[in-house]
Structure formats: C-alpha cells, structure tokens
C-alpha cells in the first residue's frame, strides 16, 4: 500500500511504484509562450469561436521565458531547454 502525501513531491514513490526507482528528486519550472490572440472583426463568427481559435494558436507560440528551480542540476536544465526548444543565448 502506498501512502499519498500532501505535496506532489512526497507522492513520487507512489506515482512511480513498481518501476524500479529507489531515489526521487523533484524540481519546479514554468515557461511562458509568446502568442498573440487576435480577435477578428468578422461578424459572421461568434465571440466564443474567436476566443477558441486564439487559445489554440497559443499552443504553437514560441517559448520566451523559462523559470526553473535554482537547485535543478545543470544537465537537467539543459535537457529541459532542449525539449522546450529554447535557445539560452536569446534574450
């Protein structure tokens, strides 16, 4: 039986139970995408459809800012940046 904890980090052994992991570490990160939400003035389309279209376009936006835990190992930060397609030299 696996006991769940109040925080997600305390629950890692339960989440990965049976996968053979014996050591657990957790770090937080947050990223922001650049996405403009244009609301067209086409009267044939309802406001809800315009917002829906704008929200979907945000998924394709370029990541412009990444905040991460200062304790995160450098190799993990590097992997995260690669997966998010973020070039650290861009400012």
Secondary structure, 3 states (H helix, E strand, C coil): CCCCCCCCHHHHHHHCCCCCCCCCCCCCEEEEEECCCCCCCCCCCCHHHHHHHHHHHHCCCEEEEEEECCCCCHHHHHHHHHHCCCCCCCC
